Amino acid sequence: MTSMLLRRIALWLVMLVTALPLSAAEPALVLEKTITLHGVGGRIDHMAFDRDPRNGLAVVGYGSGGLALIDPASRAKIADINLPAHPEGFQIDPATGHAYVNIPDARLIAVVDLDARRLVATWPLREARANFPMALDPSLSLIASVFRSPPMLLLLDPASGAEHELLQTCGDADDVFFDARRARIYVSCGAGEIAVLEHTNARWGVLTAIQTASGARTSLFVPELDRLFVADRAGLLGSEAAIRVYRPAS
């Protein structure tokens, strides 16, 4: 078989696959690419996508309990906002200027008014411990806060803190994201999976679990690219760190 014929067959197969509708059996996330990170050791703990913040300031959680407001132009800290304990995941609502902050050591979510530069509310959490990752979808008026002990996902109203639903999820969660286009939530977990939840029939429920690798808990969903990036840590036996690139199936 000539190389020209092989190329034609390959081109025909690509065109056929891309033209076909997604199968009902296709997983909720399709691994599209794995990018090896040569020479990167240890655990990958954070990924971020740069955006222009609402008021032009950078917000940083730090230390024994606080948010620092940083002016990128002057490279100076312009304010500190005290919190009850060390902050973990937090989200900012651009419409209200409120920051919602997971504070696992105090077992609560703090609400901070960034314009007034003060703490305005605290919402105690009684269901579980270790609320690390958080996501916010203003269009749905929902906050997702994920616990590690036991592994649960709590949905709350950002206006009142009222609890809507409490759902089981994967273990050792480190990141969570809303996929507004598909009415889904992605939770990446060090237990070696991505939990995919979906909103159907006026309720949220677990759609599927996508297997990844042990320790692959740091992730980033970029709606503009319609891709979920998941970080694989370097292995003790010599495997290299990598970034998995997932395409959500519609």
C-alpha positions in Angstrom: 0.0 0.0 0.0 1.6 3.3 -1.1 2.2 6.1 1.4 -0.1 8.4 -0.7 -3.0 5.9 -0.3 -2.2 5.6 3.5 -2.4 9.4 3.8 -5.8 9.4 1.9 -7.2 6.7 4.2 -6.0 8.6 7.3 -7.5 11.9 6.0 -10.8 10.1 5.3 -10.9 8.6 8.8 -10.3 12.0 10.4 -13.1 13.6 8.3 -15.4 10.7 9.2 -14.8 10.9 12.9 -15.1 14.7 13.1 -18.3 14.6 11.1 -20.1 12.0 13.3 -22.3 13.2 16.2 -21.1 12.3 19.7 -22.2 8.9 20.7 -24.3 8.4 23.8 -21.7 6.1 25.1 -18.9 8.7 24.8 -17.5 9.7 28.2 -18.4 13.1 29.6 -14.7 14.1 29.2 -12.5 12.9 26.4 -8.7 12.9 27.0 -7.5 14.9 24.0 -3.8 15.2 24.8 -1.2 14.7 27.5 1.6 17.3 27.7 4.7 15.9 29.4 6.5 18.4 31.7 10.2 17.3 31.4 12.2 17.8 34.5 9.3 19.0 36.7 9.3 17.3 40.1 6.8 16.9 42.9 3.2 17.8 43.1 1.6 20.5 40.9 -0.6 22.4 43.2 -2.1 25.3 41.3 -3.1 26.4 37.8 -4.6 29.8 36.9 -5.9 31.6 33.9 -5.2 35.4 33.9 -8.2 37.7 33.7 -8.6 41.4 34.3 -10.0 41.6 37.9 -13.1 43.5 38.5 -11.5 46.5 40.2 -8.0 46.2 38.8 -6.6 44.7 42.0 -5.1 41.3 42.7 -6.6 39.4 45.7 -4.3 37.0 47.6 -5.2 34.7 50.4 -2.4 34.2 52.9 -1.0 33.3 56.3 -2.9 32.7 59.5 -6.0 34.4 58.1 -6.3 37.2 55.6 -6.8 38.6 52.1 -4.4 41.1 50.7 -5.4 43.5 48.0 -2.5 44.2 45.6 -2.3 47.0 43.1 -0.5 45.5 40.1 0.5 49.0 38.7 2.3 50.1 41.8 3.2 46.6 42.9 2.1 47.5 46.4 -0.2 46.1 48.9 -3.0 48.6 49.5 -5.2 46.7 52.1 -5.5 43.7 54.4 -8.8 42.1 55.3 -8.6 39.9 58.4 -10.2 36.4 58.4 -10.9 33.9 61.2 -8.2 31.4 59.9 -6.1 30.5 56.9 -8.1 30.9 53.6 -8.1 28.2 50.9 -10.2 28.3 47.8 -12.1 31.6 47.1 -14.2 33.1 44.4 -15.2 36.7 43.6 -18.6 37.7 42.3 -17.9 40.6 39.8 -21.4 41.9 40.1 -21.3 42.5 43.9 -17.6 42.7 44.7 -18.1 40.0 47.3 -15.4 37.3 47.8 -16.5 33.9 49.1 -13.7 32.2 51.0 -13.3 28.6 52.2 -11.8 28.5 55.7 -11.4 24.9 56.6 -9.7 25.3 60.0 -12.7 27.4 61.2 -15.2 25.1 59.4 -16.9 28.0 57.6 -17.2 30.1 54.5 -16.4 33.8 54.9 -18.0 36.5 52.9 -15.9 39.6 52.3 -16.9 42.9 50.8 -13.9 43.9 48.7 -15.1 47.4 48.1 -15.7 48.1 51.8 -12.6 45.9 52.6 -14.2 44.1 55.5 -15.7 40.7 56.5 -19.5 40.9 56.3 -20.7 37.4 57.0 -19.6 33.9 58.1 -21.5 30.7 57.2 -20.8 27.8 59.5 -20.4 24.4 57.9 -21.7 21.4 60.0 -21.9 18.7 57.4 -18.2 17.9 56.9 -14.6 19.1 57.3 -11.8 20.3 55.1 -13.6 22.6 52.6 -10.8 23.4 50.2 -11.9 24.0 46.6 -14.7 26.4 45.6 -16.5 27.5 42.4 -19.0 30.2 41.8 -21.6 30.5 39.0 -23.3 33.9 39.2 -25.7 33.0 36.4 -27.0 30.1 38.4 -26.7 31.9 41.8 -24.7 28.9 43.1 -21.5 28.4 45.1 -20.0 24.9 45.1 -17.8 24.2 48.1 -16.1 20.7 48.3 -15.1 18.9 51.4 -12.5 16.2 51.8 -13.8 14.6 55.1 -16.1 13.1 54.1 -15.9 13.7 50.3 -19.0 15.9 49.7 -20.0 18.8 47.5 -22.2 21.4 49.0 -24.3 23.9 46.8 -25.2 27.2 48.4 -27.0 30.4 47.6 -24.4 33.2 47.4 -26.9 35.8 48.5 -27.9 34.1 51.8 -25.7 31.1 52.4 -28.7 28.9 52.3 -27.7 25.3 51.5 -29.4 23.7 48.5 -27.9 20.3 47.9 -25.2 18.0 49.5 -23.8 15.4 47.1 -21.1 12.7 47.3 -18.0 13.3 45.3 -14.5 11.9 44.9 -11.8 11.9 47.6 -9.0 14.4 48.1 -10.6 17.1 46.0 -8.5 20.1 45.1 -10.3 22.0 42.3 -13.9 22.4 41.2 -15.5 24.2 38.2 -18.9 25.0 36.8 -19.4 24.2 33.1 -22.3 26.6 32.5 -22.8 25.5 28.9 -23.6 22.0 29.8 -25.0 22.5 33.3 -22.2 20.4 34.8 -19.7 20.6 37.6 -16.2 19.0 37.4 -14.3 18.0 40.6 -10.7 16.9 40.3 -9.5 14.6 43.1 -6.2 13.1 44.3 -8.0 9.8 44.6 -7.4 9.5 40.9 -10.6 10.6 39.2 -12.7 13.6 38.0 -16.3 13.6 39.3 -18.7 14.9 36.7 -22.0 16.2 38.1 -24.9 17.3 35.9 -28.1 19.3 36.5 -31.2 17.5 35.2 -34.8 17.5 36.3 -34.2 20.5 38.6 -31.6 18.6 40.6 -27.9 18.0 40.6 -26.6 14.4 40.5 -23.4 12.5 39.7 -23.2 11.8 35.9 -19.9 9.8 35.8 -16.4 9.5 37.1 -13.4 9.8 34.8 -10.3 7.9 35.9 -7.1 9.9 36.0 -4.0 9.1 38.1 -3.3 9.0 41.9 -2.5 12.5 43.0 -3.8 14.3 39.9 -6.0 16.7 41.8 -5.0 20.1 40.5 -7.0 21.3 37.5 -8.2 24.2 35.5 -11.3 24.6 33.3 -11.1 27.3 30.7 -14.6 28.0 29.2 -13.1 30.1 26.4 -11.1 27.1 25.2 -13.8 24.5 26.3 -11.1 22.4 27.8 -10.3 20.9 31.3 -6.6 20.7 32.2 -5.6 18.2 34.9 -2.0 18.0 36.3 -0.3 14.7 36.8 2.4 14.8 39.4 5.9 13.3 38.8 6.1 9.8 40.1 8.5 8.3 42.7 9.4 5.6 40.2 10.5 8.1 37.5 7.3 8.9 35.6 7.3 12.6 34.5 4.8 15.3 35.4 2.2 16.0 32.7 -0.9 18.0 31.9 -3.9 16.1 30.7 -6.2 18.0 28.3 -9.8 16.9 28.3 -12.5 18.0 25.8 -16.0 17.9 27.4 -18.5 15.9 25.4 -21.7 17.7 24.6 
